[in-house]
Amino acid sequence: MKRWASFLMVVLPLVASPCLGAEGTSNLAVEKTPGGAWIPPPGSAPDTGGETFATATVIAALPFADSGSTCGAIDDYTPTCAPSQAGDLVYRYTPGANANVCLSLCSSDFDTIIYVYGPGGEIACNDDHCGLQSQLDNIPLTAGCTYYFVVDGYSTNCGNYTFNTCMPPPPFFCPPGSQVEGEPLCGPDYIDNYNGGCSSNPTVFSDVMCGSICGEMGTYLLNGLNYRDTDWYRLTVGPGAFSYNGGAEIPSLRRFVLTAECPPVILATTNIDHEALTFTGPGSFYFFASSDAFTGIPCGTRYAITFEGPGIPPCGATPVEAGTWGSIKNAYR
């Protein structure tokens, strides 16, 4: 429930409007004047060649990768998910068929922002996804519409970037027989006294009983402020190497491994779905699972997490008791 870190992702629905094809979009926050010049969205700096929607680098087909530097670029566009007065660069793509795309700046060397303009304006924006770098997962694109992918920097940050289209995360599923989290559904003014860990008073954790857990997460308003449902788990293991992994219906699962109860001491962290975090026993470990955003994730959004390593039992296993043939016959007399 408490805001341990500030991670923001905004995904807005596409505006249902016809597309004009590869050379333009309808209702986009960029317009042509009668003289043919392009006007960027309000609040942007003057155009420069090669930096605007009009002169964006064209992506002919996916997958696509490119790299460069935003230092020296002009601040033409303004994202909604984080403050930026940094220079930005633009890529343009018009899909031939409906598709979902993943856009990543995770190998860049500065604090990045990535966002997408489509019909109606900005449709997706991300600040911090992989550390201080940015990534957008499963952004829906409509055939024949033109989209602009903007590489930007947080505040006034600039640097070397690596831009990749990446594969969408694997489909979400809960393994059969998984341990069910069982927390009540969050909602307005929700107080998490179920497994809020260090965010609850008193602290409370869910014990890991087997190798997979299916839970629910979401964001909500409490006293007029944005909060996210945080789920904390506890696992005690013997010697060996272990892993903690997971994914969610809406790819936004934030995870920590902690080596102390409260205050939390973070051993490893990620908000990249299906990226394994590793730790080494023996000892008691504490695990955090939540959305990486404080808004926009419906309560009841499902996630699945897995634990692997020596001594962690599989879920759904039926205990088998040793016995002689005589004792088995006697049990059925």
N, C-alpha and C positions, 0 to 999 in steps of 0.2 A: 504494500500500500504506500509506503514512504517512497519518495523520489530519490533513489540511490544515485542515479545518474540521469543526465538529460540526453535522451535520444529521441529524435523526431522524424516521423515519416508521414507524409500526407499523400493519399491517393484519392483523387476526386473522380467521379464518374464521367465518362465521355458524354459530351453533349450530342444528342441525337439530331444531327443536321447533315444534309448532303455534302459530299466532298466534290471539289472541282477538279480532282485529278492530281497529277504529279506536279503541276506548276503553281498550285495554290490551294488554300482551304477556306471554307466559309466560316464566318464569325471568328476568325483568328484575330488576336490582339496585334496584328500588323496589317497595315493597309497601304495600297498604292495611291499616290496622289495623281492628279491628272497629268503631271509632268513625268510620271514614271518613277519618282524617287520613293524609297521605302521609309515608313515611319515606324520606329520600334515602339514597344509598349511604353506607357507613361513611366517616368522616373528613370529612363535609361539615358546613357550618354550618347553623343553624336555617333553616327555610323562611321565605320572605317571599312575599306575593302577587305573582303575575305573573312569578316567577323560576324556578319549579320545573317538573318534568315535568307536574304536575297543572294548572298554569296557563300552560303554554307557548303561544306564539303559533302558531296553526294555519296551516300552508301548505296551501291548498286545491288548488293545481295548480302544475305547473312549466311554464315557468321562473318563478322567484321572485327578488325583490330587496328588501332592506330595509336600513336604517341606523339607528344610534343610538349610545349611549355605555354602556360598562360601568362607568364611574366611579359609585360609590354603590351598585352592585349587591352582593349578598351572595355569598360563596364557598360555593355549595351543593354543587358536584360537583368531583371530583378526577380529572384525566386520568392516563393511564399513560405517555404519551410524553415528558412534561416536567414539572418541578415547578411547582405553581401554588397560590398562596394568594389569588388575585385574584377579584374578583367575576365572575359568569358569567350568561349569559342563554340561554334555551332556545327552540327552534322544534320543532314537531311535524309529522310528515308520515306519511300512510298511503297508499302507492301502490295504485292500482286494478289495476295489472298489474306483472309483474316488470320491473325497469328498473335501469340503472346511472346513478348520479348523481355530479356533480362539485360540490363545495362550496368556495367561495372567500371568503377575507378579505383578498385581495391589495391592495385599495385602502384598507385601514385605516391609522391613523396611530400605532399602537403595536405592541409585540411580542405577537403573538396566539398562541393555540392553538385548534384546532377539533377536535372529536371527536364520534362518533356512538354512541349507545346503541340497541340493538335487542334481539331475543330473545337471552337469555343474558348481557346486559351490554354492555360497550363492544366495538364491532366494528371501529373505525378511529379513528386519532388522528394528527394532524400538528402539529408545532411550526413549524419554519422551512421554507418552500417558496419564496416569492418575497421574498427578503431575510429580514426578521424576521417577515413575515406568513405566513399558513397557507393551505394548500389541500389538499383530498383529491380524487383522481381515480378515476373508475370504481369507486365503491362500490356493490356489488350490493344491491338492495333487493327483497324478496319481497312479492308482492301480498297485501294484507290485513294485513300486519304493521305495527305502529306504530313509528316511529323518532324519536329525539330528537337534534337537531343542537345542540350546545352551543358557544357563542361564549365564549371564555375568554382570560385573559392569562397570559403567562409570569411566574413568580415573583409579584410584586405589581403588575404593570403593568396599567393601565387606559387607556381612551381612546375615541376615536370610531372606530366600525367600519362597514364596508360589507360586507354579507353578500349573496352572489350564488350562485345555482345556475348552473353554467357548463356549456358543451358539453364532452363527453368529447373527449380528443385524437383526431386522425385515426388510423385503423387503422395498425398497424405493418406495414411491409414493407421488404425490402431491394431496392433497384433492381437489375434484372438487370445482370450484368456488373460489379457493384461490386468494388472492391478488398477482399479478405478479410483481416481482421486477422491470423489465423493463430496467436494465442497459445494455449498449452496451457490446458486447463480448470482453473480454480482449484478449491481444495478445502482440507480441513484441513491446516494447517501449510504452505500454499503460499508459496513465495518467488518474487516477480515479478522475474525477470531478463530478461524479454522486451521489454516497452515500458513499464516502470514509471517512466520519466522521472526526475524529481528524487527519487522515492522509492526508486530502485534505486541500487546501488553496485557498479560505476560507473553513471553515468546512461546511459540508453538510450532512444531514441525510434524510432517508426516513421515513415518518410518518406511523405508523401502523394503518390501517383502519379497520381491522377485525381480526379474530382469527387465520388465517393461511396465510403464505406467501410462494410462490415458487420463488426461486432465482437461480442464477448461480454463480459459483466460479471457480477459476483456478490459476495456477502459470505461470509466464512469466519472460522474461528478459527485464530489463530497464537499459540502459547504461552499459551493461555487467554484471549486478548484478541480483540475483534471488529475485523476489518479488511475493507476493500473492495478489489476489484481495480481499479486505476487504469490507464488507457491514455493514453499521451502520444504526440502526433503532431507532426511538424515540416513546415512548408511555407515555401518561399521564393518570393516573388512580385515582380513588377515594379510600376510605378505603377498606381494604380486603386483602386476601391472593391470590397471583398470581403465575403462573408457566410459564417457558420459556423452550421449548423442541425442538428437531429437529434431523434430520438424512440426509444422503446424498447418492448419487449413489455409490461413492467411500467412504467407511466409514472413514472419516477424518475431520468431521465438528468440528471446534473449536468455542466455544461460551463464551461470557462474559455477565454479567449484570453489568451495571455501574450506579452510583448514581450521577454523575456529568458529564457535557458535555465535556469540555476540560480544563486542562489535565484530562484524564479519571481516575476516582476513582472506582476500581473494587470491586463490592460487592460479586460476585460469578463467578466461571469459571469452564469449563469442556471441554474436547475434547473426551468424550465418547458419541457415538451416542445414542440418545434416553434416556439420563440421564437428568431428569428435574432439572432445576435451579429454586429456589423459591425466591420471594421477597414480601414485604408487603407495600401496599399503605397507604395513598395517596402520590402522587408526580409524577414528571416526571422522567422516567428511560430511559436509553440508552442501546442498545443491539448491540453486535458485532457478526458477523458470517463470517467465513472464513475457509479455509483448515488449518489443523495443520502442514502442510509442506510448504516449500518454493519452492519445485521442484516436478515434477512428477504428478501433478494434471492437466489434460487437461482443458483449458478454455472452458466453457460451461457445466462443470459438475454440475448437478442439485442438489439442496438441498431443503428441506422443513422445516419450523419452525412453531411452534404453540405457541399461547398465550392463557392462560385460566385464568378466574377469573371473578368476578362480574363486569358487565358493558361492557365487551368486546364482541362486536356483532359477530355472526357467519358470515362467508363469504357466498356470494351468496344468502343472504336473500333478499326478495323483500319487500320494505316498504308497509305497509297496512294503508290506511287512513280511519279514522272513518267516517261514513256517514249514513244518513237515507235512508230508502227504496225509498222515494220520490226523493232524490238527485241522487240515482243510476239510477232510471228510466229516469230522466231528462238528465243524461249524455249520454244515448243511444237513445234519440229521434232524 
